[in-house]
Amino acid sequence: MTPRVLGIEIGGTKLQAAIGLEDGTIKTVKRGTVPSGGAEAILKWFEQEVPGLIANVKGIASIGIGFGGPVNSMTGEVLTSHQVEGWSGFPLGAWFEDRFEIETYVFNDSNAAGWAEYCLGTGGDTQHFLYMNIGSGIGGALIIDGLLHNGQGFGASELGHTYVPDWEQAGVPRKLEDLCSGWSIERRQRAMSDPDPQSPLGALCEGKSANIQCAMLGLAAQQSDPRACEEIERVAHSVGLALANAVTLFHPERIALGGGVALMGDILLDPIRRYANQYAFGPFQNRFEIVPCALGESVVLAGAILLTSEEVL
């Protein structure tokens, strides 16, 4: 019988638990949103939901966790979370093993997602591949010569924590995540004055900046809304610059963009492509491609299951 793996995702806004097969196939999923109360409340959610999910499943060989932040993958310990309080130094792998008596492995969620995208999605025939997610935070994963690169065991390709020029405060560099994550974009837009209710963006947000979501900006920009187009152009410039630096250092054949912000599609991806080629090392320009991810919201689960299966084998 094919071994079963319990896949877990702990993100900034989303919680998931799933039964999957060692090839990354997802069979059964339980989804939830991150509750208030920090790490303790999240752990309580899994204590409540996991027993029912695994009750009638035989042969669960291991648990694989994709965690939204840097981790020590050798010990299963969380280093920190930039979205949710209470995780710093927490022995996440040991906690799951104590509660459910199943061997547990812990991975950074972007590493898990990038590995799934490489193996099951847009990785295709590439040997050098870069994954970047633009969601509540910004992360990345590097595949070099067909292998996931995990630095010294604490992660790598933390693109959201590289620095770019800050258009909000001229002359001061700023972390890409603090400018271009979904939370940062919405924070900035909601602090602005209300848009004209007759404009495309104003119609979508009912004339209230407080209602603006990233998806609205994409839809409004497709209708040439000036405010939405300006925001997307600035975000694309900063993301494109960060990717150009990654291309210059690493030169992947393909870059896959995932996460909720990237779901805007080509209205965002086209200017990212333009800026990435503009700033990349000259001989590398137009020798890489930037594509949307092929896998959906189960990408972290699939990657955690794949990586865990490899550890067990």
C-alpha positions as CSV (number, residue, x, y, z in Angstrom):
1,M,0.0,0.0,0.0
2,T,1.3,3.5,-0.9
3,P,2.3,5.3,2.4
4,R,0.1,8.1,3.5
5,V,1.5,11.4,4.7
6,L,-0.3,14.0,6.8
7,G,0.5,17.4,5.2
8,I,0.2,20.6,7.3
9,E,0.3,24.2,6.2
10,I,0.7,27.0,8.8
11,G,0.6,30.3,7.0
12,G,0.0,34.0,7.8
13,T,-3.7,33.8,7.0
14,K,-4.4,30.1,6.1
15,L,-4.3,26.8,7.9
16,Q,-4.6,23.4,6.2
17,A,-4.3,19.8,7.0
18,A,-4.5,17.0,4.4
19,I,-4.0,13.3,3.8
20,G,-1.8,12.8,0.8
21,L,0.2,10.1,-1.0
22,E,4.0,10.1,-1.2
23,D,3.8,11.4,-4.8
24,G,2.2,14.6,-3.6
25,T,-1.4,13.6,-4.5
26,I,-3.9,15.2,-2.1
27,K,-6.7,13.0,-1.0
28,T,-8.6,14.8,1.8
29,V,-8.2,18.4,3.0
30,K,-9.4,20.4,6.1
31,R,-9.0,24.2,5.7
32,G,-9.3,27.0,8.2
33,T,-8.2,30.6,8.7
34,V,-5.6,31.8,11.2
35,P,-7.5,32.6,14.5
36,S,-6.6,35.5,16.8
37,G,-4.5,34.4,19.7
38,G,-1.2,33.7,17.9
39,A,0.7,30.4,17.9
40,E,-1.3,29.0,20.8
41,A,-4.6,29.4,19.1
42,I,-3.2,27.9,15.9
43,L,-2.0,24.8,17.7
44,K,-5.3,24.4,19.3
45,W,-7.0,24.4,15.9
46,F,-4.8,21.5,14.8
47,E,-5.4,19.6,18.1
48,Q,-9.1,19.9,17.3
49,E,-9.1,19.1,13.6
50,V,-6.3,16.5,13.0
51,P,-7.8,13.6,15.1
52,G,-11.0,13.5,13.0
53,L,-9.0,13.8,9.7
54,I,-6.7,10.8,10.5
55,A,-9.2,8.7,12.5
56,N,-10.1,6.3,9.7
57,V,-6.9,6.4,7.8
58,K,-4.5,3.5,8.1
59,G,-0.8,3.6,7.5
60,I,0.1,7.3,8.0
61,A,3.9,7.1,7.9
62,S,4.8,10.7,8.8
63,I,3.8,14.3,9.1
64,G,5.2,17.0,6.9
65,I,4.7,20.7,7.9
66,G,5.1,23.8,5.6
67,F,5.6,26.7,8.1
68,G,5.2,30.4,7.1
69,G,8.6,31.6,8.3
70,P,12.2,30.5,8.7
71,V,12.8,27.1,10.4
72,N,15.6,24.9,11.4
73,S,14.7,22.0,9.2
74,M,17.2,19.7,11.0
75,T,15.6,20.1,14.4
76,G,12.0,21.0,13.5
77,E,12.2,24.2,15.4
78,V,10.6,27.5,14.3
79,L,13.1,30.4,14.2
80,T,10.5,33.1,13.9
81,S,7.3,34.3,12.2
82,H,6.9,37.7,10.7
83,Q,3.1,37.5,10.6
84,V,2.0,35.7,13.7
85,E,3.2,36.1,17.3
86,G,4.4,33.4,19.6
87,W,6.4,31.2,17.3
88,S,10.0,32.2,18.0
89,G,12.0,29.2,19.1
90,F,9.0,26.9,19.2
91,P,9.8,23.1,18.8
92,L,7.0,22.6,16.2
93,G,8.1,19.1,15.1
94,A,8.3,17.8,18.6
95,W,4.9,19.3,19.5
96,F,3.2,17.3,16.6
97,E,5.1,14.2,17.5
98,D,4.0,14.4,21.1
99,R,0.4,15.0,20.2
100,F,-0.1,12.5,17.4
101,E,2.8,10.0,17.9
102,I,3.8,10.3,14.2
103,E,7.3,11.2,13.0
104,T,7.3,14.8,11.9
105,Y,9.4,16.9,9.5
106,V,9.3,20.7,9.3
107,F,10.0,22.9,6.2
108,N,9.7,26.5,5.3
109,D,6.4,26.9,3.4
110,S,8.0,28.6,0.4
111,N,10.6,25.8,0.1
112,A,7.7,23.3,0.2
113,A,5.7,25.2,-2.4
114,G,8.7,25.8,-4.6
115,W,9.6,22.1,-4.6
116,A,6.0,21.1,-5.4
117,E,5.9,23.7,-8.3
118,Y,9.2,22.3,-9.6
119,C,8.2,18.7,-9.4
120,L,4.5,18.9,-10.3
121,G,3.9,22.3,-11.9
122,T,6.0,24.6,-14.1
123,G,9.4,23.2,-13.2
124,G,9.1,21.0,-16.3
125,D,12.4,20.3,-18.0
126,T,14.5,22.9,-16.1
127,Q,17.5,22.3,-13.9
128,H,17.7,25.8,-12.4
129,F,14.4,27.1,-11.2
130,L,13.3,29.9,-8.9
131,Y,9.9,30.1,-7.1
132,M,8.6,33.3,-5.5
133,N,5.3,33.8,-3.7
134,I,3.8,37.2,-3.2
135,G,1.0,36.9,-0.7
136,S,0.6,38.0,2.9
137,G,4.4,37.8,2.9
138,I,7.0,37.3,0.2
139,G,9.2,34.2,0.1
140,G,11.1,32.1,-2.4
141,A,12.7,28.7,-3.2
142,L,15.8,27.9,-5.2
143,I,16.3,24.7,-7.2
144,I,19.8,24.2,-8.4
145,D,20.8,21.3,-10.6
146,G,17.4,19.7,-9.8
147,L,17.9,19.9,-6.0
148,L,16.2,22.1,-3.5
149,H,18.7,24.5,-2.0
150,N,18.2,25.0,1.7
151,G,21.3,27.0,2.6
152,Q,22.7,25.8,6.0
153,G,19.5,24.1,6.9
154,F,17.8,27.3,7.9
155,G,16.4,28.2,4.4
156,A,17.5,30.3,1.5
157,S,16.1,32.5,-1.2
158,E,14.4,34.9,1.3
159,L,13.6,37.3,-1.5
160,G,11.1,39.2,0.6
161,H,13.9,40.2,3.0
162,T,16.1,41.7,0.3
163,Y,16.2,45.4,0.1
164,V,15.0,47.7,-2.7
165,P,14.5,51.5,-3.0
166,D,11.6,52.8,-1.0
167,W,9.2,54.9,-3.1
168,E,7.4,56.0,0.1
169,Q,10.5,57.5,1.6
170,A,13.1,58.5,-1.0
171,G,16.7,57.6,-0.4
172,V,15.9,54.8,2.2
173,P,16.2,51.1,1.3
174,R,13.4,48.9,2.5
175,K,12.6,45.2,2.5
176,L,10.7,44.0,-0.5
177,E,8.1,42.4,1.7
178,D,7.4,45.7,3.5
179,L,6.5,47.3,0.2
180,C,5.0,44.6,-2.0
181,S,3.4,41.9,0.1
182,G,-0.4,41.8,-0.1
183,W,-0.7,43.1,3.4
184,S,1.7,46.0,2.6
185,I,-0.2,46.9,-0.6
186,E,-3.6,47.0,1.1
187,R,-2.2,48.9,4.1
188,R,-0.9,51.6,1.8
189,Q,-4.1,51.8,-0.3
190,R,-6.4,51.9,2.7
191,A,-4.4,54.8,4.2
192,M,-5.1,56.9,1.1
193,S,-8.0,59.2,0.4
194,D,-11.2,57.6,-0.9
195,P,-11.2,57.1,-4.7
196,D,-13.8,58.7,-7.0
197,P,-16.8,56.4,-6.8
198,Q,-17.2,56.7,-10.6
199,S,-13.7,55.4,-11.2
200,P,-13.1,51.7,-11.9
201,L,-11.4,51.3,-8.5
202,G,-14.0,53.4,-6.7
203,A,-16.8,51.2,-8.2
204,L,-15.1,48.1,-7.0
205,C,-14.5,49.3,-3.4
206,E,-17.8,51.2,-3.1
207,G,-15.9,54.5,-2.9
208,K,-14.1,53.6,0.3
209,S,-10.3,53.1,0.4
210,A,-10.8,51.0,3.6
211,N,-12.4,48.3,1.4
212,I,-9.6,48.0,-1.1
213,Q,-8.2,44.5,-1.7
214,C,-5.3,43.5,-4.0
215,A,-7.6,41.7,-6.4
216,M,-9.6,45.0,-6.9
217,L,-6.4,46.7,-8.0
218,G,-5.8,44.1,-10.7
219,L,-9.4,44.4,-12.0
220,A,-9.3,48.2,-11.9
221,A,-5.9,48.3,-13.7
222,Q,-7.4,46.2,-16.5
223,Q,-9.8,49.1,-17.0
224,S,-6.9,51.7,-17.0
225,D,-7.7,53.1,-13.5
226,P,-4.8,55.6,-12.9
227,R,-4.5,54.9,-9.2
228,A,-4.5,51.1,-9.6
229,C,-2.1,51.3,-12.6
230,E,0.4,53.4,-10.6
231,E,0.3,51.0,-7.6
232,I,0.9,48.0,-9.8
233,E,3.7,49.7,-11.7
234,R,5.5,50.5,-8.5
235,V,5.1,47.0,-7.1
236,A,6.2,45.5,-10.4
237,H,9.3,47.7,-10.5
238,S,10.4,46.6,-7.0
239,V,9.6,42.9,-7.6
240,G,11.3,43.1,-11.0
241,L,14.4,44.6,-9.5
242,A,14.6,41.9,-6.8
243,L,14.2,39.2,-9.4
244,A,16.8,40.8,-11.7
245,N,19.3,40.6,-8.8
246,A,18.4,36.9,-8.3
247,V,18.8,36.2,-12.0
248,T,22.2,37.9,-12.0
249,L,23.4,35.8,-9.1
250,F,21.7,32.5,-10.0
251,H,20.4,32.7,-13.6
252,P,17.5,30.2,-13.5
253,E,15.8,29.1,-16.7
254,R,12.4,29.8,-15.3
255,I,10.9,31.8,-12.5
256,A,7.4,30.9,-11.2
257,L,5.3,33.5,-9.3
258,G,2.6,32.3,-6.9
259,G,0.7,33.7,-4.0
260,G,-2.5,35.8,-3.9
261,V,-1.0,39.0,-5.3
262,A,0.3,37.2,-8.3
263,L,-3.2,36.0,-9.1
264,M,-3.7,39.5,-10.7
265,G,-2.1,37.8,-13.8
266,D,-0.4,39.5,-16.7
267,I,-1.5,43.0,-15.6
268,L,1.2,42.5,-12.9
269,L,3.4,39.9,-14.4
270,D,4.0,41.8,-17.7
271,P,5.6,44.8,-16.0
272,I,7.6,42.5,-13.7
273,R,9.0,40.8,-16.8
274,R,9.9,44.1,-18.3
275,Y,11.7,45.4,-15.2
276,A,13.4,42.0,-14.5
277,N,14.9,42.1,-18.0
278,Q,15.8,45.7,-17.8
279,Y,17.9,45.3,-14.6
280,A,19.3,41.8,-15.1
281,F,22.9,41.3,-16.1
282,G,23.1,42.1,-19.9
283,P,24.1,38.7,-21.2
284,F,21.3,37.1,-19.1
285,Q,18.5,39.3,-20.4
286,N,15.8,37.4,-22.3
287,R,17.4,34.1,-21.4
288,F,14.9,33.3,-18.6
289,E,11.1,33.3,-18.4
290,I,8.7,34.4,-15.7
291,V,5.5,32.4,-15.5
292,P,2.5,32.1,-13.2
293,C,2.4,29.0,-11.0
294,A,0.4,26.0,-12.2
295,L,-0.5,24.6,-8.7
296,G,-3.3,26.0,-6.6
297,E,-3.9,26.5,-2.9
298,S,-2.7,23.0,-2.0
299,V,0.9,23.7,-3.3
300,V,2.4,24.0,0.2
301,L,0.7,20.7,1.3
302,A,1.9,18.9,-1.8
303,G,5.5,20.1,-1.3
304,A,5.5,19.2,2.4
305,I,4.3,15.8,1.6
306,L,6.9,15.3,-1.2
307,L,9.8,16.5,1.0
308,T,8.6,14.4,3.9
309,S,8.4,11.3,1.7
310,E,12.0,11.9,0.5
311,E,13.1,12.2,4.2
312,V,11.4,8.9,5.1
313,L,12.9,7.1,2.1
